[in-house]
Amino acid sequence: MTKISAVVNTLNEEKKIERCLSSLKGFAHEIVVVDMMSTDKTREIAKRFGAKIYKHKRLGYVEPARNFAIEKAKYDWVFVIDADEEIKNDLKTYIKKELKDPRASFYRIPRKNMIFGKWMKHSGWWPDYNIRLFKKGSVSWNEVIHSVPMTLGRGFDIPSLENLAIVHRHYQSIEEYLLRMNRYTTIQARDLNKKGIEFKWRMLLTKPLSEFLRRYFAEDGYKDGLHGLSLSVLQAFSEAILYLKLWQKQRFYKKKIPLGLVLKEKQKIDREIKWWFLTSSLSERKPIVERIWLRIQRKFLS
């Protein structure tokens, strides 16, 4: 029988960790919890579940502590799960069956993101594939925030079905979103500055706009209703804060911006928004005459 080590990284997760660890019953043969110096009852709760608990210095992001946790895993197969996630029975059964004769060294698993009380099916939040199951030694994380894992060997995508997804109880409030955004953007701005990325004033317009258009139109965020609009706005706001913090890193240098240049950028923005609006309308509407007319309008706006 193939044995699985479940790895969980924590930081003040007393309100969430119990649901996560309960979901691992009958699936994981050991639970490794690497805690980044929690000040609540996280470690105490983890002990009740028989987890092996290690401490790691607090960094503000998880990647280095995740690599440390993987090193502590005893068994050949590692399953990574966050404290605000849980695994359901169908996915447990699928993985157990798969590991009897593995077809890959690592597996990408879909995540069902619950944000502000709603399953986000669009806006770039589904299927939200993440590498979470792998043979030890085949996957490691760059020690950069939100980095893509480095892999060895063949990968496989578990089907993007709701019953085979990790349930991720993501942002539960605007306050939670803003707290994480503030922490993440500080780290990201530092990394951009280290890479020598020079702040330019146009970034305050182009970066947030690009993020909003991608989320709301390209990723069909409008199909998520008010949730899709709200999250697209929040993601755009996050981009604005990121590049303002990059400006801050570069000592708030002064620069005159002629009004004419700002108006020129606004005209570009107006054209791009109209293009995406017409494109989305085209995909939603069925009458052939309307579709032809929209194509003509879109061509002139390009």
C-alpha positions in Angstrom: 0.0 0.0 0.0 1.3 3.4 -1.0 1.6 5.7 2.0 1.1 9.5 1.9 2.6 12.3 3.9 0.3 15.3 4.2 2.1 18.6 4.6 0.4 21.7 6.0 2.0 25.1 6.6 0.4 27.3 9.2 0.3 30.8 10.7 -2.4 31.6 13.2 -4.9 29.2 11.7 -6.9 28.2 14.8 -10.2 29.0 13.1 -9.5 26.9 10.0 -7.0 24.1 10.8 -9.5 21.7 12.4 -11.6 21.4 9.3 -8.4 20.8 7.2 -6.9 18.2 9.4 -10.3 16.4 9.9 -10.5 16.0 6.1 -7.2 14.1 6.1 -8.6 11.2 8.1 -8.4 7.9 6.3 -6.2 9.4 3.7 -2.8 10.6 5.0 -0.6 8.2 6.9 1.2 11.1 8.6 0.5 14.8 8.9 3.4 17.2 9.0 2.6 20.7 10.2 5.2 23.4 9.8 4.1 26.4 11.8 5.5 29.9 11.3 5.4 31.0 14.9 1.7 31.2 15.5 0.5 33.1 18.6 -2.9 31.4 18.8 -3.9 27.7 19.4 -2.9 26.4 16.0 -0.1 24.1 17.2 -2.3 22.9 20.1 -5.1 21.9 17.7 -2.6 20.2 15.4 -1.3 18.1 18.3 -4.8 16.7 18.9 -4.7 15.3 15.4 -1.4 13.5 16.0 0.5 15.8 13.6 4.3 16.1 13.7 4.9 19.7 14.4 7.9 21.8 13.4 8.6 25.5 13.7 9.8 27.8 11.0 10.6 31.5 11.2 7.9 33.8 10.0 8.6 35.3 6.5 5.3 36.6 5.3 5.0 34.1 2.5 5.0 30.3 2.5 7.4 29.0 -0.1 10.6 28.5 2.0 8.6 26.9 4.8 6.8 24.6 2.4 10.2 23.2 1.1 11.2 22.7 4.8 8.0 20.8 5.4 8.5 18.6 2.4 11.9 17.7 3.7 10.3 16.5 7.0 7.9 14.2 5.2 8.5 10.5 5.9 6.8 8.8 3.0 7.5 8.7 -0.8 4.3 10.5 -1.8 3.6 14.0 -0.5 0.2 15.8 -0.5 0.3 19.6 0.1 -2.7 21.2 1.6 -3.3 24.7 3.1 -5.0 25.3 6.4 -8.0 26.9 4.7 -8.5 23.9 2.4 -10.0 20.5 2.7 -10.1 17.3 0.7 -13.3 15.4 -0.1 -14.0 11.7 -0.2 -14.2 11.4 -4.0 -10.7 13.0 -4.4 -9.3 10.8 -1.7 -10.6 7.7 -3.5 -9.3 8.9 -6.9 -5.8 9.5 -5.5 -5.6 6.2 -3.7 -6.6 4.4 -6.9 -4.2 6.4 -8.9 -1.2 5.7 -6.7 -1.7 1.9 -7.0 -0.1 2.4 -10.5 1.0 6.0 -10.8 1.1 7.4 -14.3 3.1 10.5 -13.3 5.6 11.9 -10.8 3.4 14.9 -9.9 -0.3 15.8 -10.2 -2.1 19.1 -10.7 -5.3 19.2 -8.8 -8.2 21.6 -9.4 -9.3 23.9 -6.5 -12.9 25.1 -5.8 -12.3 28.6 -4.5 -15.0 29.8 -2.2 -14.7 33.6 -2.0 -17.1 35.9 -0.1 -19.3 32.9 0.3 -19.5 31.9 -3.4 -17.8 29.3 -5.6 -16.0 31.3 -8.2 -16.4 29.5 -11.5 -14.9 32.2 -13.7 -12.6 35.3 -13.2 -9.5 33.1 -13.4 -10.5 31.2 -10.2 -11.5 27.9 -11.8 -10.2 25.3 -12.3 -7.1 26.9 -10.6 -4.8 23.9 -11.0 -2.1 23.5 -8.4 0.6 20.9 -8.0 -0.4 19.3 -4.7 0.5 15.6 -5.0 3.9 14.4 -6.0 6.6 11.8 -5.4 9.2 13.2 -3.0 12.1 14.7 -4.9 10.1 15.6 -8.0 8.8 19.0 -6.9 10.2 22.0 -5.0 9.3 25.6 -4.7 11.4 28.6 -5.7 11.7 30.8 -2.6 9.8 33.6 -4.2 6.3 34.6 -3.3 3.6 32.9 -5.5 6.3 31.1 -7.5 5.6 28.2 -9.9 7.1 25.0 -8.5 10.1 23.4 -10.2 9.4 19.8 -11.3 11.1 16.7 -12.5 9.4 13.9 -14.5 5.9 13.7 -16.0 2.9 15.5 -14.7 -0.8 14.8 -14.9 -4.0 16.9 -14.5 -6.7 15.4 -12.4 -10.0 16.0 -14.2 -11.5 19.5 -13.4 -14.7 18.1 -11.8 -16.2 19.7 -8.7 -16.1 16.4 -6.8 -12.4 16.0 -7.5 -11.4 19.5 -6.4 -9.7 20.6 -3.3 -12.2 22.9 -1.5 -10.4 26.2 -0.8 -12.2 28.6 1.6 -10.4 31.6 0.4 -11.2 35.2 1.3 -14.1 35.4 3.7 -14.1 39.2 4.1 -12.9 42.4 2.4 -10.7 43.0 5.5 -9.0 39.6 5.0 -8.4 40.4 1.3 -6.9 43.8 2.1 -4.6 42.4 4.9 -3.2 39.7 2.6 -2.9 42.2 -0.3 -0.9 44.6 1.8 1.5 41.8 2.9 1.9 40.3 -0.6 2.3 43.5 -2.5 5.1 44.6 -0.1 7.0 41.4 -0.8 6.3 41.6 -4.6 7.4 45.2 -4.8 10.7 44.3 -3.1 11.3 41.5 -5.6 10.5 43.7 -8.6 12.9 46.4 -7.3 15.6 43.8 -6.7 15.2 42.7 -10.4 15.8 46.2 -11.5 12.3 47.0 -12.7 12.0 50.7 -13.1 8.7 52.3 -12.1 7.0 54.3 -14.8 3.9 56.4 -14.3 2.0 54.6 -17.0 2.1 51.5 -14.9 -0.5 53.0 -12.6 -3.0 53.0 -15.5 -1.9 50.0 -17.6 -1.2 47.4 -15.0 -4.5 47.7 -13.1 -6.5 48.0 -16.3 -4.9 44.9 -17.8 -5.7 42.9 -14.6 -9.3 44.1 -14.6 -9.8 43.3 -18.3 -8.2 39.9 -18.0 -10.3 38.9 -14.9 -13.6 40.5 -15.9 -13.7 39.9 -19.7 -11.0 37.4 -20.8 -11.7 35.1 -17.9 -15.5 35.7 -18.1 -15.6 37.3 -14.6 -18.9 39.0 -15.6 -20.5 35.6 -15.5 -19.8 35.5 -11.7 -22.1 38.5 -11.2 -21.4 41.0 -8.5 -18.7 38.7 -7.0 -16.9 38.7 -10.4 -17.0 42.4 -10.7 -16.0 43.0 -7.1 -13.0 40.6 -7.3 -11.9 42.0 -10.7 -11.9 45.5 -9.1 -10.0 44.3 -6.0 -7.4 42.5 -8.2 -6.9 45.7 -10.2 -6.6 47.7 -7.0 -3.9 45.2 -5.8 -1.9 45.9 -9.0 -2.1 49.6 -8.4 -0.9 49.2 -4.9 2.0 46.9 -6.0 3.3 49.5 -8.5 2.9 52.4 -6.0 5.0 50.4 -3.6 7.6 49.9 -6.3 7.6 53.7 -6.7 8.0 54.0 -2.9 11.0 51.6 -3.1 12.5 54.0 -5.6 12.2 56.9 -3.2 9.0 58.6 -4.6 11.1 60.2 -7.3 9.4 63.3 -8.9 8.4 63.6 -12.5 6.2 66.0 -14.4 3.5 64.4 -16.5 2.0 66.5 -19.2 -1.8 66.4 -19.2 -1.8 65.6 -22.9 0.0 62.3 -22.2 -2.5 61.3 -19.6 -5.4 62.0 -21.9 -3.7 60.0 -24.6 -3.5 57.0 -22.3 -7.1 57.5 -21.3 -8.1 57.3 -25.0 -6.2 54.0 -25.3 -8.0 52.7 -22.2 -11.4 53.7 -23.6 -10.7 51.9 -26.8 -9.6 48.8 -25.0 -12.6 48.7 -22.7 -14.9 49.1 -25.7 -13.1 46.3 -27.6 -13.6 43.9 -24.7 -17.2 44.9 -24.1 -18.0 44.3 -27.7 -16.1 41.0 -27.7 -17.9 39.8 -24.7 -21.3 40.9 -26.1 -20.5 39.1 -29.3 -19.9 35.8 -27.5 -23.1 36.2 -25.4 -25.5 37.2 -28.2 -26.8 34.7 -30.7 -28.7 36.5 -33.6 -26.4 36.4 -36.6 -27.2 40.0 -37.7 -26.1 41.3 -34.2 -22.9 39.3 -34.3 -21.9 40.6 -37.7 -22.6 44.2 -36.6 -20.5 43.8 -33.5 -17.7 42.3 -35.5 -17.7 45.4 -37.7 -17.7 47.7 -34.7 -14.9 45.8 -33.1 -12.8 46.0 -36.2 -13.0 49.8 -36.3 -12.1 50.0 -32.6 -9.0 47.8 -32.9 
